[in-house]
Amino acid sequence: MPPRVDGSSEPRNNNNNVENNNKDNKDVRLLLLPEASADTTSPTPPRAPLQKIFIDDLTKGMTEGHDGDASRLKRQRLWRVPWFILLMCFMQLSLHLIANDCMQRRLIYKPEWSHEYWRLITYMLLHADAWHLTLNICLQCFIGVCLELEQGHCRLAVVYFAGGLAGALANAWLQPHLLLLGASAGVYAMLLSHVPHLVLNFYQLSHRFARIAALLILFLSDVGFTTFHFRQHHNRNPRISLEAHLGGGVAGLLCGFIVYRRVQQKSNQKSIYL
């Protein structure tokens, strides 16, 4: 009898040990679980609307500041202004209002006056009529504002004036008997310079597919209008310089790959939505 009692007690102790080990393992597994997994019902933070994201792309974010010994975050929104585009629009509008025939003759471009080098640029400040002026100003603002804010004033100015210079030279080479005025060569330079800008910064830019769609619609609309004007009016009243458009566009495309840079994302700045 005693041996049977001793033998029956040993399995019971083994079972207790196994149960204790299982409890310990469960406790260890619970300790190893991250705290975030225990609360799976916490709601995700809401995303900012698209218009706020677009506004934040045009502004600077939060900057760190110090108030005595304690550091704090200054919530500051500084609007970046496209000074170059605004300056060109202001000069073109002012000259259209105040320029007389004598001033226009001094600023317009014609290959016969090629020794007067300022005409290679100043012809971009003149326009034939109010419709011509309004169209170019609207296109400049639509195409160039975001481009200037992302690439900087100087880089966009180089592309703009390079397009104007190339447009004047192309017109002088292919149509040497025609006068030239208007900012279309610079506008086309900015339009096609979006290609290198998107190639260099495709994943850093917001609304990139919307930009591509808008630029394609704008480009195809202008091509369609030009084709209609050629077929119906035989490119008369007004005379559109395709040579200047093509020269400015090619110059903007090539110059963009040379002067444009990759947009740097600043990690020390945090976006704030007001």
Order of alpha helices (4+ residues) and beta strands (2+ residues): alpha-alpha-alpha-beta-beta-alpha-alpha-alpha-alpha-alpha-alpha-alpha-alpha
